[in-house]
Amino acid sequence: MTTSLWAPDSPGVLRLPSGRLVRGRGLRRPLADDGPAPTFGLYLLGHEPPEVAWASRWLRWPDFRLPSDRTDAADALRDAWSRAAAERVEVACGGGRGRTGTALACLAVLDGVPNDEAVAYVRTHYAKGAVETPWQRRYVQRFG
C-alpha cells in the first residue's frame, strides 16, 4: 500500500537528490498534531524509545557517539532509505541534530551524494548544526 509522502516544505523534512523525503526530528520536542504521522520511524537513542503507533526500529546510539552495532546501523539505514521511496519515514534522536543529522547524511550517501559532501548537504538542506562531532563526520565519510 502506497501512502502519501511528507510535504516537501514540512518542518524537518529533508529532500534527497532522488526526491525521497525523510523527516528528521528531535524526540524532546512534541510531535505536531497538525500533520501526518510517520509510517516508519528509525529511533537513535542510548535507551529503548517509547512505544509508537507506527512501525519502528531502534538503534542503540548514545548521545554524541556512534551506533553501538555498526552492522545493524547500516542495515537499519538501508531499510529507512528504501522505505522512504513510498512511505513517510522519520529519523529521530533526542535533539534531532547530531545522531539524526549523521543518519540523514548516511541516507544522502545511499542516495548518491559523495561521502565527503554528505554532511554539507544535510547542513544545507536540513539543519546547520547537523552532525555534531568529528567522529560523526568521520562515520559519514566512511559509510557505505
N, C-alpha and C positions, 0 to 999 in steps of 0.2 A: 504494500500500500504506500503510495507516494503522499507525502504531506507537503503543505505549503512551507516554503523555507522562511528564514528570517527576512525581514525587510532590510535592505542594504544600509539604510540610514538609521537603523535602530542603534541605541547606545551600546557600545562594546562589541559591535559586530565587525569582524574582520573579513574583507573580501580577498580571497586568494586569487592568484593570477588566472586560474581555471574558471573562476566565477563561483566556486564553492564559498558558502558563507558559514562562519563559525563565530559563535558569541563567546567572548571572554568575560569573566565575572569574578568579583570578589565575594566570597560567601559571607563575609561580615556585613555586607550591605543587603538589606532585604530584597527579595525578588519583587519586581514591579508587578502590580496586579493588572495593569492595562495591556499587557502583551501576551503573546502565546507562550506556553511552557515549552521547554525543550522536549524532544522525543528521545534524546540520549544525552547523558551527562558524563563527562570524564572529570573526576574529582581528585585533586592532587594535594593530599594532606598527610601529615605525620600520624594521624589517628583516623579511625573509621569515620566517615561522614554521616550526618543524619540521613535517615531514610527519605527517599523522594518518590513521587508518584509516577516516574518515568523510568525507562531502562537506564542503568548507570553502571559505571565501573570505577573502582577506587584504586589509585596508585599510591602506595606508601611513599611520600615525598616530603620530608621535613622542610620546614621554612628555611629559606636561604641556602638550601643544599641541593643535591641531585637525587633522582629516584633511587630508592633502595635496591631495586632489581631492574637493571638496565634492559635486560631482555624482555621482561614483562612490559616495561615502559615503551619500548619500540613497538611491540605488538599492540598495545593499547592506542598509541598514537596512529599507527596504520589503520586500526579499526575506526577511530574517530574520523580520520581523513576520508576513508572510504564511505562511511555513513553520511558525511557532510554533502555528498553528491545528491542525496534525496531526502535527508532528514534535517531537523533542527538540532544541531549539535552544540552543546555548551561545554567549555573547558573552564574549570574554576579552581581557585585555591583560596586561601584566607583573604588576601588583599586584592588579588586579581592582577598583579604586576609581575613579580619575579618568576614563580613557577608557571603561572598561566602564560606569561609572555614567552618563557622558554619553550613551553609546549606548542604555542602558536607558531613560534619560529621554526620548530621542527616540522609542523604541518606545512609551513611555507616551503621548506626543503623538499618534502614529499610532493609538493605541488609544482616543483621545478625551479624554485628560487635557489641560486647558488648558496652553499653553506655560508660563505664569507659575506653574503649580502642579506641573509635572512633576519638577523637582529635589527638591522637598519630598516628593513621592510616593515617589520612588526612595530617598531618605534614610530615610523611614519604613518602607518595605516591603522594602528590600534591605540597605543599609548606611548608617550615619550619616555616614561620611566620603566618600560617593559624590559625584562631580563636584567636583574639587579646585580648579579655578582660576576666576577671574572670567570669562575668555574662554570656558571650557567652559560656564559658566552662560548666558552671552550666546548661545552657539551653540544651546543648547536653546531659549532664548526666541525665537530667530529661525527655528527649524527648522520645516519643513512646507511 
